[in-house]
């Protein structure tokens, strides 16, 4: 038996009203997935009450936050945090907002490099610069505080002995 699916194209502004309707009818939020497309990120919100599965499809250009649906479907906070971290899609009103730290990623928005949050990138660069400057200052302080070893301060028992092969100066016995 085929499992029918329906795709409904909507605007970002229509999302929350449609989601409230699914919630009121007792449907379940199943998934939110994203895909980078020309002009932004395509989001597909999937809902089910058995069959058919209905999918709300929209494209965001990332210029404005998408209203979270976690007030209607609490489990959506997982998907919205993931979509924010991987695609750079801004959301407003997420019930549990990890503020960009849901995933540890080596680069910002790895699924959508063009959506890098410039403020976050600048903050990371500023933080890295501050760490590097602190390390340089700490090294300089440690170097300044360390005693300087000279021939006068090294006990004779610890000083390396000169050997005839290692010295080009004549030994007293040879003179």
Order of alpha helices (4+ residues) and beta strands (2+ residues): beta-alpha-beta-beta-beta-beta-alpha-beta-alpha
